[in-house]
Amino acid sequence: MSLRPALRGDELPAMACDPPGPRSIGAAKRLRRVEGAAIWGAGPLPIVWDRAKGSVVVDLDGNRYIDLTSGFGAASLGHAAPEIARAVAAQARRLAQGLGDLQPHAARERLVRRLSRKGGALSSVLLATTGSEAVDLALKTAALATGRRRFVAFEGGYHGQSGAALEATHFPVSPSLLKPAGAPRAIHIPFPDPYRCPLKRACVGCDLACFEEGWKSVEAACDGPDPPGAVLVEPIQGRAGVIVPPASFLGRLATRARARGLVVIYDEILTGAGRTGAWWAWERSGSEAEPDLIAAGKGLGGGVAIAALFGRKRLMDVWAKHRSQSGESPYASTYYAHPLACAGALASLPLLESTTESAAAAAAAFEAALRPLGDLPIVGEVRQAGLLIAIDVVVDRETRTADPARAAQVIGELMRRGVLAIPGGRQGNVVSLYPSRRIARAQIEYAATALEASLRAAPTRAP
């Protein structure tokens, strides 16, 4: 019998040793020998997680942390949410594997109907396992509908590391992640960034001049021999450092795109399922910004591996035209609509809907607690959209020059103080926070204090 105390999920940090401890180091070394570069970074070894509950992670050495990452935003209801754990366990006893597209199961039917209601006018749904897969599926849908394989995407965008999603991704990735040979399918244009103008202008208020300039290349491509058929965009760029464009941006983009016959696709893998406040981040921009397709994932399942593509029926019906003569679906996989993932998502959705007020309260508490950070000389800006938060670390506030070295130091110091955050930003200078919507108020206050102390502990100049 284990003598380890059970976790509640609302505990504060308790450090048994300086991280990473010897057990984490040993496990990470063994893992790196077999997996190679599958462990983040080539430098210091990471901590190795042992268990987690709520907003708490415990590593192999017994160090207890407040987790402000929620597993890259996937554990939106906290780690090991009991309602989801019970649903998955019950489904495992009933039916643990289905037959892909060939013969559906009951949990799949219930989940798709429930998701359909969340899509509004985008009432047709196809399931996926990862966000990258959902983005691939969206681009395939647009290509089938328009007959055009090229698409417009945005500088700084992150959409995943597989297939067309990798082609769309502009956020810096490893050179070893080879994109397909031949002419690129993606046409990348500037994403409006009110803090660091892509045109290097000293903007008082973003007037979308960068978008207007970039759209000229789209117009030229639309008039060319190989025109694009879709535009793919994150309503708020997450990995790039929580870049929140002006509210008018998406509406203008959607209007311009439809005038050129482009399918409008939003990547809401990170921003959807209520992370930014509204269920979909695009809703902050009004009805004219409504897309044709939405790729969703991460927090949608509350920790289970599931994603989905939402679309207008006239677009999604294109898949039915591409069935084989035998009737086999043109889109399928062995683990399509995996029963355990469907059960977890079915448990997650009503919880996401019923915790809207507590999520808003947590976001407001973070906003108040982090406000003093904006006065520190190495903090260029604190950006927040609900429970999507970024601290932009700079050499100095006047030039806004990114300082990735100090950001890494801050994240390392945070870990030593028992708080987990992840690096972000196109230059790696952002401390990114994706906390659970169930995080306790005491944990928020502790994390904010640790953040301030870690920022103050960073040297005044990057080494």
N, C-alpha and C positions, 0 to 999 in steps of 0.2 A: 504494500500500500504506500502511495506517495505521501510524504510528510510536508509537501509544499502547500502553503496556505492557498486557499481558493481566492481568485481575483473577483472583486466586485466590478471593476472597470472605472471607478471614480477616484482611485487612490492618487496621491502625489508621488513624485519620484523618491526612490531610495537606491543609493548606489553602493554596491558591494566592493567595487574596484573601479579603477580608471578604465573607461572603454577604449578600444576593445579589450576585454579580459582574455586570459589564457585559453579558456575553452572556446571562445569565439574565434580567436586567432588560429587555434588548431583546426577547427572545423572549416574555416574559410580557406586555409592552406590546402586542406585535402580536397575541398571543392574546386579550388582554382586549378589544381593539378589535372583534374578530370574535365572541368568545364571551360577552362581557359578564361577567355575574356567575358564569359557570361556573368561574372561578378563585376559590379560597377567599378570602373577606374583601375588604373595600373599601380596606384600608390598604396597608401595605408590600407590594411585589410579592414573590412567592415565588421560591425557587430553581427551576430547571428541570432535571429529571433527564435525563441523557444515556445512561447505561448502569448496569447493576447486576449483581452476582454475589454469591451467598451473603448475607452480612449487610453488604455494602458497596454504597453508591450513589455515583456520580460525577456531578456536575452539569456544565452546559455550560462552566463556567469552569475545570474541572479540579479543583475541590474534592472531596476524598474523605471520605465520612462513614460512620460506623457507623449502620446503619439499625435502630432499635428499633421500627419500625412494621410491617415486613414487608408493605408495601402494604396497610394496614388489616387485617392478619392473613391475607391471602390467600396470600402467599408463605411458607407454613408451613415449607417445606423449604429456604428461602433463595431468593434471586432466581436465575433461570436455572439451576435444578437440572439437571445434565447428563442425568440419567436421563429427566426429563420432556421436555427439549429434544429428545433423540434420538427418543423415542416420538412426539412431535408431528411432527417432521420426516419420520419414516418413514410416518406416517399421511397426511401431506400428499402424499407421492409415490404412495400407494396409493388414497386416496379422501378428498377434502377437503370434499365437501358431499354430503349425503344428500337424502332426500325426506320430511323431517319425519315425520309420523305415518303417511304412506301406505305407504311401503316401508322397513322398518328396515334397518340395516346391522350387520355382525358385531361391531364394537367396542361398539355400543350394547347388544347382547344380552349380551356378556361383562361390561360394566360394571354393568348392572342386576342380573345374577345375583350379582356380587360385593358390590354394595351391599346387596342383600337380606339377606346373611348378617350385615352390620353392624347391621341394624335389629332383630335378635332377633325378638320377637313382632310387631314392626312390619315385617313382611317384604315388604309391597307397596311398590313404588317408582315414583314419577313424577319425571322429570328437569325441570330448569329451568336458566336461564342465570344468574340473579342471586338473591341471598337474598331481596330484596323480592318477586320473582316467586314464590319458593317459599312465602313467607308468604301471599301472595294466594291461591295454590293451596290451602294448608291451610284458609284461611277459607272458600273456595268449597266445598271438600270437606265441611266441617262443615255449611255451609248446605244443601247438597244432601241430606246424610244426615238432618238434623233438621227441615228445612223452616223454619228460623229464621235470619234474616240478622244479627241483633244478636249482639254478643259482649262478653265481659268482657276488659279489658286493664288495664295497670298504669301508674300515674304514674311518669314517668321512663323508660318503656320506649321503645326505638328498634327499629323493625321495617322501615324502608325508606321510600321516598318515592314509591311508586306505588300507586294504587288503594286497596284495603282495608288494605294495609300502612301507608299514610299515615294512614288513619283510626285505626288502632290505635296509631300513634306518639304519645307524649306528650312525649318529649324535645324541648326547644325547637328548632323549625325556623323557617325564614324565613317571614314573613307572606305572601310571594308564593306559597308552596306551598299553593294553595287546596285545601281539603278539600271533598268533595261537599256541595251544598246540601241543605237539609232536615234532618230529625231525625237526630242523630248515631247511628251504629250501635254505637259503642264506649261501654261503661260503664267509666270509669276509677276504680280504687280504689288505695289506698296500697300501695306495695311496701315490705316490711320492710327498714329501713335501720338497722343496729345503731349506726352512728356519728351519724347525724342523724335522730333519731326523727321520723316524720311527725306524731306527736301532740305534739311539743315536750316530751316527757318526758325526764327524766334517767335513762335506763335503765342499770341495772348489767348486765343480760342481757336480750336481746330476748325478750319473752313473746308476740310476735305480736298484741299488743293492737290495733295499727293495722290489721292484716289483719281481725281480728274486727269492728272497727268498720266497715271498708269493705264487708265481706261482707253487712252488713245491707242495703245498697242493692241488692246482687245478689239477695238473697232477695225484696226488694220487687219488683224487676223480673221475677223468675221467676213471681211471682203476678199480674203485670199483663197487659195485653192484648197486649203485644208482647215476649215473653220472649226472652232470649238463648239461643243454641244452643251456644256454645263459650266457652272461656276460653283466652287466649293470654298466655304469660309467658316471659321469659328466665330460665332457672335462676339465672344471675348477670347482673345488668345491666351491659353493657359500656360503651356510650357514656356512660351516666349516671355512670361513675366506678368501675367494678368494685365494684358493690354486692353483697356476698355475704350472702344472707339466712341465718337459722338453718337448720340441716340439716333440721329438722322442718317447715319451711314448705311445701315442695312436696308432701309426703305429705298434710298437712292440706288443702292446696288441692285436690289430686286427689280426695280422699275427699269433700269438700264439693261439688265440681263434679259428680261422678258421681251423688251423691244427688239432684241436681237435673236430671239428664239432659244435662249439658253435656259436649261433646267437649273433652278436655284436649289442648292444643297447646303444645309447647315450641319456642321460637325458639332453636335452637342454631347459628345462622349463624356467630357469632363463637366460641362456647364449645365447639362440637363438634370432632370429628376429633382429639381428644387435647390440645387447647390447655390445658385446666385439669387435666390429669393422666389421669383416666379418659377413655375414648373419648367418652362423653357426660357433660356436667356434671351432669345430673340423677341420675346413678348414686350420687353422694355422699349422696343422701337415702334410699336403700334402695328395695326393690321396690315398696312401696306408692305410691311417687311415679311409677311407670311411666306414661308418657303414652299417648294414642291416636294422635297425629300428631307428627312432628318435622320442622321445616324446617331444613335444613342447607345450608352453602355455604362461602364463603371458603376456609379451609385445606383443605377436602375435596379440591380439585383440585391443591393444591401450586403454585398460580399461574395455572392455566387458569380461564377463566370458566365455571364450572359450579356448579349447586346441585341439591338434590333434596328431595323430600318423601317421608318414610317413614311408613307407616301400617298399622294393623291391616287385614287383608284385608276384613273385614265392612264397614269404612268405605270403603275405596278402591274396592270393587266397585260403589259407587254410580255411579261414572262410566260404567260399561258400560250402565247403564239410560238414559243420556241421549245415546246415539249417534243420529245422524240416520238417516232411512230409507235413505239411501245407504250407511250404515256409517261415515261420516266421524266421526272422534274429536271429542268435545266440548272437548278440550283439546289444542291443537297450535299450532305456529308454524313458520316457515320454517327456523329454526335449532334446532329441537327436537333434542336429542341430537346436537349438532354433532360430526361425526367427530373433529375435531382436539381438541376439549375432552374427548371420551370417551377418546381415546388418552392424553391427559395425565393424566386422573384414574385410569385403569387403571395407569399407572406410579406415580402418587402413593400409592395406597392401601397397597401392600406396604411402601413406604418409611416411611409413617406408622406402620405396625404394627411395623416392625423398629427404629425409632428411639425407642421408648418409654423405654428406659433412659437414653439420651443426653439426651432432653428432660427427664426427671426430674432428671438431674444439672445441666442448665442452669438449671432452676427453683430447685434448691437453691443453686446458686452465686449467682444473683440475690438470693435471700432473705438469704444471708449478707452479700453485698456491700452491699445496700441497708439493712441493719438499722441502721447508724449514722445514717441520715437521720432516723429517728424522734425523735432528740434535738434536731433543729434547731427553733428557735422558730417558724418559718413552716410547718413540716410538721405538719399535724393528725394524719395517719395515713398509713401505707404499707399498702396492701391488695394481696394477691396470691392468685391461684388458679392454680397452675402457671405458665404463661407468659403470664398476663393480669395486668398490674401497674398500680397507680395510686398516684401521690403526691398527696395532698390538701393543697393550699396554702391556708393560712388567715391571717387578720389576726393572730390570737393563738390559742393552743391552749386557753385557758380558755373562750372564747365559741364557738369552732369556726366563726367567721364566715368564709365563703368569700372568697377574694381572687383574683378572675380576673385583675386587672391584673398582680399579681406572678407568677402562673402563666404568663402570656404572656411576661413578661420572662425567666423561667427557660427557657422553650422557645426563645426567641430567643438567649439566652446559650449554651444547649446547642448550637444550630446553629453558632454561631461557634466553638465548641470541637470541632466535627466530629461531633456526635451528633444524630440525628433522632428526635424524639418528636412526639406530636400532642396537642392540647388535648382535654379531656373534662370530664365532670361537668355536671350540669344548670345550674350557674352558670358553667361555663367555667373553674373553678379547679383542675382536675385535670391533672396531667402523666401522660398515658397511654402505656404501653409494651406492644407486642405483638410481642416479638422472635421470630425464627426459632428453631426447635428445634435447628438446627445451628450456632448462634452459638458462636464460639470463646471459650474461657475468658479469654484476654487481652482480647478485646473487651468482655466483661462487666465485667472489672475496670477497664478504661479508662472505660467508660460510667458506672460507679458513681462513680468519682473526678470525672468531669466533672459528674455530677448534683449531687454535694455542693458542688463549687466554684460551680456555677451558682446553687444555692439560697442559698449564702452571699453571692453577689454581688448578689442581689436586695436592694433597699432595705428597711429595717426597717418602713417604712410604705408602703402603696400610694399613688401620686401622686393 
